[in-house]
Each structure stands twice: as structure tokens, then as C-alpha cells.
Amino acid sequence: MAEGATRDAGFVAKFLGGTLADKPEVYRDASPIEQACNEAPPFLFLHGTADKTIPIEQSQMMLKKLRHSGIHADIYEVDGADHAFFFKPPHFESTLRSMELFLDQHFSTK
């Protein structure tokens, strides 16, 4: 388990009103992957492969589920980058370009 995962589990339990063992249905309902369906909007995931806060496998699983539901979903993976890499150099500009392209492709009115 990632270092922050244990700490974050306490925050999540407080927010959801109990632990996963106590309230599995609440956790299931709060899980984004459980809400993925064919009515979802297009998704763009930004994820570093060295993210210790949220494992990249979570974005990859959500991407797969969305695509299986017929939703357009892309992932912008940055090798060796950590959590929130997109706010910092040297990744900011390339990430911004990826987001602009994605938004233009799916939401532009031009």
C-alpha cells in the first residue's frame, strides 16, 4: 500500500461515514468506476507512472471501463512523473497542449 494510502483511508472513512468493511455499499456508490456508463462525457486522464498517491492502474482500469461502455476516453501518461506532475515543469506545457487538443476535439463549437 502506498505511504499516503493509509493516511488517506482515514480521511475517506470520515467522509463516507465508516470504513470499507463497515459500509461496502457506500464505498461502491462513491466509486467513480462503478458509475462509468454509456451516458458519461468524454474523459482525459492525466497520470504519472510514479504516482504514489493514486496508482496509475486506477486510471487505466477506469479508461478500460469507459471505453467498454462506448465512451471516448484518453490517457496522458508521463513516465516517471509523480502525482500532480502537470502543474510543474517540465510537464506543464505538454500537458496543457494535450488538454487543449482533447477539449477542442470534444467540446469545441468551431
N, C-alpha and C positions, 0 to 999 in steps of 0.2 A: 504494500500500500504506500502511496506517495506520502511524503512528510506532511504536507498540508491536508491530506485526506482525513486524517484522524481529527485534527483541529476543526476542519470544515464539517465533519459529521455532527459535531455538537451544535454548530450553527443551524444546520439543516434540521436536526431533530427539534430544536427550539422553534424554528419557523413552521415546521409541519406538525408540531404538537406531539411528537413522540419519535421513537426510533423506528427503523425499518421493520424490526421484529414485532414491535407493538402495533404498527399501523401500515401494513403492507399495501392496503388498498389506497391509502392517501399518497404513498410514495409512487404507486403505479399511476395514479391520476395526475401527479405532478411531473411525471417523467416526459420530457419532450418526445422521446422516441415512441412512446405509447400514444401520442397524439398525432403522429405523422399519418396523413391520409391524402387522398387524391384531391382534396379541397385546399391544400396548403399552397402558399405562394412559392415562387422560386427561392432557393436558398443558395447562399455563398458562405462557405465555412473558411475561416482563416485560422490555420493551426500550425504551430511549430512542432517538429518531430521530437524535440527535447522538453516539451511542456510537462512539468511535474505537478501542475495544479489540476489539469484535466487531460487525461491520456488521449493521444491522438486517435486511438481506436474508437473512442466515443463519437467523434466527428465522422469517422469512416463508417461506423455502423449506422448512424443517422442518415448519412449520404445514401447508403445502400437501401435503407428502408424507404426513403423519399423517392428514389429512382424506381424502386419496385412498385411504388404507388402511382407512378406516372408523372411525378413532379420533377421539373428541371432542377438539378442540384449540382453545384460545382464545389471543389475544394482547392484552396490555395495553400499548399503545404510548403513550409520552408525548413529545409534540412538543418538540424542543429539549433533551431530557434526555440526560445522558451515561451512562456505564457505572455500574452500581450506584446509580442515582438513587433507588431505593426505600428506601434506608437514610437518606435525607436529607430535610429539609423543602424544599419544601412538599409533597413527593410521598408521604411515609411513610404518612399516614393513608388517603389514597385508594387507595394500593397495597394496604395491609392489608385494606381493605374488599373490594377485588377478589379478593384471595386467599381471604378468608373465604367469600365467595359461591361461588367456584369449589369450594372444599373441601366446603362444605355440599351443593352440588349433586351432587357426585360421590362423596363418601365418608361423608356423614352417615348415622348409623344411626337417626335420629329417625323 
